[in-house]
Amino acid sequence: MKGSLPLQAGKSAGGAGGGRLFTLGLVSSWYASNIGVLLLNKYLLSNYGFRFPIFLTMCHMMACSLLCYVAVAWFKMVPMQTIRSRVQFMKIAALSAIFCTSVVSGNVSLKYLPVSFNQAVGATTPFFTAVFAYIMTVKREAWLTYVTLIPVVTGVIIASGGEPSFHLFGFIMCIGATAARALKSVLQGILLSSEGEKLNSMNLLLYMAPIAVVLLLPATLFMEPNVLGMTVALARQDVKIVWYLLFNSSLAYFVNLTNFLVTKHTSALTLQVLGNAKGAVAVVVSIMLFRNPVSVTGMLGYTLTVIGVVLYSEAKKRCK
């Protein structure tokens, strides 16, 4: 019996070490897929010359539909949840429409704005979440929480004034994408709040993605009518465009998959903290890759926004 104690302790330590390595691997995969899809979107839409953000979003949703079905129905990563009523379906469809708006607007903004500034604006999501939560649920946060939103917004205003590549239309699209992302999170909490309607993020994506494809198809045909011809022409010149689109679309699904897994194996709060750091990492990587000019004022503004977001997370945690 005495001889078995060190062995058990060793197994426990090994198990803990293995668990930490697994979590670290998940977080690294989440970072890589998030930053990877963002940079590849920027490359395709701005540098490569593939100027079809709606079609690109539709490719993402098609990949999410297929791969999510494989993960849930075939590999049983999570138990499949069914839609129980027409009302629940309509709620999911509404969330899908807002989700489409967010992703398309974000992709459009990448045509005109550098990734660094795109991430600075995207960091204001807590501000829009607090606004929509107050408007729709009349839910008031503690005053300290609202105070922390001041540097979040102030930082973006400073970053906008100091951004050498500022583009008004791109900025409006980026603000729209950020607001739509916040609106979806608030509405999701309201619309799917009852126990019978709650869906985990994998099942929600399983139903939202095909609806998004149906919504995006007519939008693509109407607003980007020559996309297929241009894509074929590009493929004849450089077949790599096909692989770029396939890899980019698959990566869009892995963003959602790793997001779900990191939340499952850590916590929503940990995910929020990691997300703040991810934005900063994406900024540094994008500046190194695309060499876009960055002013000291712009970096100070972005830093202030990140500090505000961190303070907001802490204020929310303390007020719970």
C-alpha positions, -999 to 999 in steps of 0.1 A, spaced: 0 0 0 28 24 9 46 17 -24 15 26 -44 11 61 -31 40 77 -51 26 60 -82 -9 74 -76 6 108 -70 26 105 -102 -5 96 -122 -24 125 -107 4 150 -115 7 135 -150 -31 138 -155 -31 174 -144 -1 181 -167 -19 164 -195 -50 184 -188 -30 216 -189 -14 207 -222 -47 198 -237 -62 231 -226 -31 250 -239 -35 231 -272 -72 241 -274 -64 278 -267 -36 278 -293 -59 262 -319 -86 288 -311 -61 317 -314 -46 302 -347 -81 297 -363 -94 331 -352 -64 351 -363 -59 329 -394 -94 334 -408 -92 372 -401 -58 376 -419 -69 353 -448 -101 373 -452 -80 405 -453 -56 389 -478 -84 377 -501 -106 408 -500 -79 435 -500 -45 421 -512 -54 392 -535 -82 411 -553 -111 387 -545 -136 415 -538 -167 395 -530 -174 396 -492 -209 383 -494 -199 353 -515 -170 347 -491 -194 348 -462 -217 323 -480 -187 300 -485 -181 302 -447 -217 293 -439 -217 264 -464 -186 249 -447 -201 255 -412 -233 237 -423 -215 207 -437 -188 203 -410 -211 211 -381 -235 183 -393 -206 159 -396 -194 168 -361 -228 166 -344 -246 139 -364 -217 116 -373 -190 121 -346 -215 129 -318 -194 157 -304 -225 169 -286 -260 154 -284 -282 166 -313 -309 190 -301 -341 193 -322 -361 224 -331 -393 220 -311 -416 245 -326 -422 269 -355 -417 298 -331 -383 285 -321 -373 281 -357 -383 318 -364 -362 329 -335 -332 310 -348 -339 325 -383 -339 360 -368 -305 353 -351 -291 339 -383 -301 371 -402 -283 393 -376 -253 369 -377 -251 372 -415 -252 410 -412 -224 409 -387 -201 386 -407 -208 403 -441 -203 438 -426 -171 427 -410 -158 412 -442 -167 443 -462 -148 465 -436 -117 444 -442 -117 456 -479 -111 491 -467 -95 490 -432 -63 473 -419 -68 444 -395 -53 464 -366 -80 491 -368 -107 466 -375 -97 449 -342 -97 482 -324 -133 489 -334 -143 453 -327 -131 457 -291 -160 480 -284 -184 450 -284 -190 453 -246 -202 488 -251 -229 478 -276 -238 447 -256 -244 470 -225 -265 494 -246 -287 467 -262 -291 448 -229 -304 481 -213 -327 489 -242 -342 454 -246 -342 441 -210 -340 474 -190 -312 456 -172 -290 480 -155 -254 473 -146 -235 487 -116 -223 523 -122 -187 511 -122 -194 488 -152 -206 518 -172 -176 539 -161 -152 512 -176 -169 517 -210 -156 553 -212 -120 543 -220 -134 516 -245 -151 542 -266 -126 570 -260 -98 547 -272 -116 540 -305 -122 577 -310 -85 584 -305 -75 554 -327 -98 567 -355 -82 601 -354 -47 586 -355 -54 559 -382 -34 566 -414 -56 543 -434 -90 555 -421 -119 549 -445 -153 562 -435 -174 535 -453 -151 508 -439 -154 523 -404 -193 524 -407 -193 487 -418 -170 478 -389 -192 496 -364 -222 478 -379 -206 444 -376 -196 451 -340 -231 463 -331 -248 433 -349 -225 409 -330 -235 424 -297 -272 425 -307 -271 387 -316 -256 378 -282 -282 399 -263 -311 385 -285 -298 350 -281 -301 353 -243 -337 367 -247 -351 345 -274 -337 312 -264 -339 317 -226 -365 291 -217 -352 256 -208 -371 240 -237 -355 263 -263 -319 265 -251 -294 253 -276 -256 248 -271 -235 268 -295 -228 238 -318 -264 230 -323 -273 266 -327 -247 269 -355 -260 236 -370 -294 253 -376 -282 289 -382 -256 282 -409 -280 266 -435 -305 295 -429 -276 319 -434 -268 302 -468 -304 306 -479 -304 343 -469 -270 350 -485 -276 333 -518 -301 359 -532 -279 387 -517 -249 373 -536 -268 369 -569 -282 405 -566 -251 424 -552 -223 403 -567 -238 389 -599 -205 382 -616 -189 364 -587 -189 329 -603 -175 341 -636 -148 361 -618 -139 332 -595 -136 308 -625 -114 334 -643 -92 338 -612 -89 300 -608 -77 297 -644 -50 323 -638 -41 309 -603 -57 276 -591 -46 286 -555 -77 307 -552 -98 275 -549 -76 262 -521 -76 296 -504 -114 295 -504 -117 259 -492 -91 264 -464 -106 298 -454 -141 284 -452 -130 254 -432 -111 277 -409 -143 297 -403 -159 265 -390 -129 257 -367 -132 292 -352 -167 282 -339 -156 246 -330 -126 258 -309 -146 286 -294 -171 259 -281 -144 236 -269 -124 263 -251 -156 275 -233 -164 239 -224 -130 231 -210 -124 265 -193 -152 291 -187 -170 319 -205 -150 344 -184 -117 328 -194 -128 330 -230 -135 367 -226 -100 374 -211 -83 353 -238 -104 371 -265 -90 405 -253 -55 392 -256 -63 377 -290 -72 411 -304 -38 424 -294 -20 394 -309 -40 398 -342 -30 435 -344 7 427 -340 6 398 -364 -13 418 -391 11 448 -388 40 424 -393 24 406 -423 7 435 -442 31 463 -431 2 487 -428 13 521 -413 4 526 -377 7 559 -358 16 562 -322 -18 579 -316 -36 549 -331 -17 524 -309 -23 545 -278 -60 546 -287 -62 508 -292 -43 502 -260 -67 524 -241 -96 504 -256 -81 471 -245 -75 484 -210 -111 495 -209 -123 461 -220 -102 444 -193 -116 467 -166 -151 461 -179 -145 423 -176 -133 428 -140 -162 450 -131 -187 425 -144 -170 397 -125 -171 416 -92 -207 427 -96 -219 391 -101 
